[in-house]
Amino acid sequence: MSKITRALLSVSNKSGLVEFAKTLAAAGVELISTGGTAKAIRDAGLAVKDISEHTGFPEMLDGRVKTLHPKVHGGLLFLRGNAEHEQTARAHGIAPIDLVVVNLYPFEETVAKPNVNLHDAIENIDIGGPSMLRSAAKNHESVTVITDPADYAEAAAQIKATGGTTLEFRRKLAVKVYARTAAYDGAIAAHLGKAYGAVSAETPGALPAALNISAPLVQPLRYGENPHQKAALYGGFNEFFKQLHGKELSYNNILDLTAAAALIGEFTGDAPTLAILKHTNPCGVGQGASLREAWDKAFATDKQAPFGGIIAVNQPLDAACAEAISEIFSEVIVAPDFTADALEILQKKKNLRLLRVLKDPAGAQPWDVRSVGAGSFLMQERDLKVTRRGDCKVATKRAPSEAEWRAMLFGWRVVKHLKSNAILYCGSDRTLGVGAGQMSRVDSSRIAVWKAGEAKLPLAGSAVCSDAFFPFPDGLIAAAEAGATAAIQPGGSVRDAEVIAAADERGVAMVFTGARHFRH
């Protein structure tokens, strides 16, 4: 047990501060503080010494220099029980500081504000705070350091009981400190890198020289993809999604619902659109005059896969659609909102997870990061490319009709979210047959045709969408034989001429987008 006789408090987030300071004062702890923190403690009727009085040196440079002083860092760092350290401390009038309570300037909150300027961002970079935290955490054998107000209660309980804290608790707090300062420095590096990259004509959008990942724990998960795998969720998930009902989210739920949100985001502002996904793959997407009509079209694509699936809509979910959805078992529904009647219907299923999208997650994180083992990561820009009619080149003698254009551009937004190799048959407002994740593009086409047949959805007059080019004419020929009259694909194969010729022979209108959408 390490007894606490002197504490230094300097916080931006003052929640719980006064109550904790009262506990310290009642335990006979001398309080030292700075600026607004000292005022809050003093206004509560507690005795507090200003940092300038403790150091004998005034705060200066608009408060940039106040705790960067040997009487602060010496008081934190000298080794208790080390005769040489203790003699040096006495010789220089350095009193021990046994407790540090610091949370940092709100840099992350500042840069999250729209149109924040660089000056305000830089002024919210804390220097003294991280320095004190790191010094105290380094000497946690003797010094207690708190950076999270959530830890006040445990610290207060131990101090009330014994006048100090346990080594086990101090170790836990030290780890938390270094995680916090790492995240803080990472946020600063990310913001400044983005700011200075944006003004540099030589390296716009440059990849960072080092990848810094620091994200707070949101919640432990029951398990990962399989029950024998441990898992947890980290980061800012709760800034974008709010769970309104149902069981706790699983690892697979989170993968699926974020994939669903990304897909339905392609249809923001469109007519009512509904997507059903399974294992992150769309198995049906429909549009209509209402969400109920969109559901009917999406569900008709594949009436087996949606069981246990994820449903996403681009408009507030209403009662009519909720009634239809409630007839089958679903894991998660993601919507911008739910009407009161829809909630009443869906909440009868106690395990069904209902999530409201608080803000559009698209583009919030411009990079995708994936672990590839061996302590290595892949990083790439997210695939946010939008393809419009004007971006496409008609490759065949026959140009698409207006209906074919609508079908191709509808399907192109969906095929982008299918695992490669991906083939999708669709109409102008619905998917008809889906084939994904096969080793051969022809196999994906066969599966899509088979699925459409199972659903009794004719492919005559449909559009076929391929996430990457047709490497041989056989894929295009198979699509034409299935009934497709239009095709959209990236183009770029060495056999493009053969594929175009095959399309012309069969009267298929084909366009090249010039961009592929592999998804592994």
Sequence and secondary structure as in RCSB ss.txt:
>XXXX:A:sequence
MSKITRALLSVSNKSGLVEFAKTLAAAGVELISTGGTAKAIRDAGLAVKDISEHTGFPEMLDGRVKTLHPKVHGG
LLFLRGNAEHEQTARAHGIAPIDLVVVNLYPFEETVAKPNVNLHDAIENIDIGGPSMLRSAAKNHESVTVITDPA
DYAEAAAQIKATGGTTLEFRRKLAVKVYARTAAYDGAIAAHLGKAYGAVSAETPGALPAALNISAPLVQPLRYGE
NPHQKAALYGGFNEFFKQLHGKELSYNNILDLTAAAALIGEFTGDAPTLAILKHTNPCGVGQGASLREAWDKAFA
TDKQAPFGGIIAVNQPLDAACAEAISEIFSEVIVAPDFTADALEILQKKKNLRLLRVLKDPAGAQPWDVRSVGAG
SFLMQERDLKVTRRGDCKVATKRAPSEAEWRAMLFGWRVVKHLKSNAILYCGSDRTLGVGAGQMSRVDSSRIAVW
KAGEAKLPLAGSAVCSDAFFPFPDGLIAAAEAGATAAIQPGGSVRDAEVIAAADERGVAMVFTGARHFRH
>XXXX:A:secstr
 EE  EEEEEES  TTHHHHHHHHHHTT EEEE HHHHHHHHHTT   EEHHHHHTS  BTTTTBSS SHHHHHH
HHS TT HHHHHHHHHTT     EEEEE   HHHHHHSTT  HHHHHHT  SHHHHHHHHHHHTTTT EEE  GG
GHHHHHHHHHHHSEE HHHHHHHHHHHHHHHHHHHHHHHHHHHHHHHHT SSSTT   SS      EEEEES SS
STTS EEEESSHHHHEEEEESS   HHHHHHHHHHHHHHGGGTTSSSEEEEEETTEEEEEEE SSHHHHHHHHHH
H SSTTTTEEEEESS B HHHHHHHTTS EEEEEES B HHHHHHHTTSTT EEEEE S  TTTS EEEEE STT
 EEEEE       GGG EE SSS   HHHHHHHHHHHHHHTTS SS EEEE SSBEEEEE S SSHHHHHHHHHH
HHHHTT   TT EEEESS  SSHHHHHHHHHHT  EEEE    TTHHHHHHHHHHTT EEEE S      
